[in-house]
Amino acid sequence: MIESMPDLRKRAFLLTSGSLLSNVIGMAIAVILSRLLTKDTYGTYQQAFLVYSILVGVMGLNLGASMLFFLPRSATLRTGPRITY
């Protein structure tokens, strides 16, 4: 367990830095597009992006979180509780 801690830290760092980089790129794109496009065109872009974001959220129905919650529970019900350290 102790030997796997550096690997866990490395994976956590990669996940955090990737998420941070994604957010920075998203903000940079918003700034660049707001400077290059007219107000009407940028508004249309934002509206299309909003519709896309809503559809992705609704169509996904939070399936990933549901799988993380229910699949381990179903395995526990079939085999009994497991205690791991």
C-alpha positions as CSV (number, residue, x, y, z in Angstrom):
1,M,0.0,0.0,0.0
2,I,2.7,2.4,0.9
3,E,4.7,1.6,-2.2
4,S,1.7,2.6,-4.4
5,M,1.4,6.1,-2.9
6,P,3.9,7.8,-5.3
7,D,2.0,6.3,-8.2
8,L,-1.3,7.6,-6.7
9,R,0.2,11.1,-6.3
10,K,1.5,11.0,-9.8
11,R,-1.9,10.1,-11.2
12,A,-3.7,12.7,-9.0
13,F,-1.2,15.3,-10.2
14,L,-1.8,14.4,-13.9
15,L,-5.6,14.5,-13.4
16,T,-5.5,17.8,-11.7
17,S,-3.1,19.4,-14.1
18,G,-5.1,18.1,-17.1
19,S,-8.3,19.6,-15.6
20,L,-6.6,22.9,-14.9
21,L,-5.1,23.0,-18.5
22,S,-8.6,22.3,-19.9
23,N,-10.1,25.2,-18.0
24,V,-7.4,27.6,-18.9
25,I,-7.7,26.7,-22.6
26,G,-11.5,27.1,-22.4
27,M,-11.1,30.6,-20.9
28,A,-8.5,31.6,-23.5
29,I,-10.8,30.5,-26.3
30,A,-13.7,32.5,-24.9
31,V,-11.5,35.6,-24.7
32,I,-10.1,35.2,-28.2
33,L,-13.5,34.5,-29.7
34,S,-15.1,37.5,-28.0
35,R,-12.4,39.7,-29.5
36,L,-12.6,38.3,-33.0
37,L,-16.3,37.9,-33.5
38,T,-19.1,40.5,-33.5
39,K,-21.6,40.6,-30.6
40,D,-24.3,38.9,-32.7
41,T,-22.0,36.1,-33.9
42,Y,-20.5,35.5,-30.5
43,G,-24.0,35.4,-29.0
44,T,-25.0,32.8,-31.5
45,Y,-21.9,30.8,-30.7
46,Q,-22.6,31.0,-27.0
47,Q,-26.2,30.0,-27.5
48,A,-25.2,26.9,-29.6
49,F,-22.6,26.0,-27.0
50,L,-25.3,26.3,-24.2
51,V,-27.7,24.0,-26.1
52,Y,-24.9,21.5,-26.7
53,S,-24.0,21.6,-22.9
54,I,-27.6,21.0,-21.9
55,L,-28.1,18.2,-24.3
56,V,-24.9,16.4,-23.2
57,G,-25.9,16.7,-19.6
58,V,-29.4,15.5,-20.2
59,M,-28.5,12.7,-22.6
60,G,-25.8,11.4,-20.3
61,L,-28.2,11.3,-17.4
62,N,-25.2,11.1,-15.2
63,L,-24.6,7.5,-16.2
64,G,-21.0,7.5,-15.1
65,A,-21.8,8.5,-11.5
66,S,-24.6,5.9,-11.5
67,M,-22.3,3.2,-12.6
68,L,-19.7,4.1,-9.9
69,F,-22.5,3.9,-7.3
70,F,-24.5,0.9,-8.4
71,L,-21.9,-1.5,-9.9
72,P,-19.8,-2.0,-6.7
73,R,-23.0,-2.3,-4.7
74,S,-24.3,-5.1,-7.0
75,A,-21.0,-6.9,-6.7
76,T,-21.2,-6.7,-2.9
77,L,-24.7,-8.0,-2.8
78,R,-23.7,-11.1,-4.9
79,T,-20.5,-12.0,-3.1
80,G,-20.9,-10.5,0.3
81,P,-19.1,-7.5,1.8
82,R,-15.3,-7.2,1.3
83,I,-13.0,-5.5,3.6
84,T,-9.8,-4.4,2.1
85,Y,-7.0,-2.3,3.5
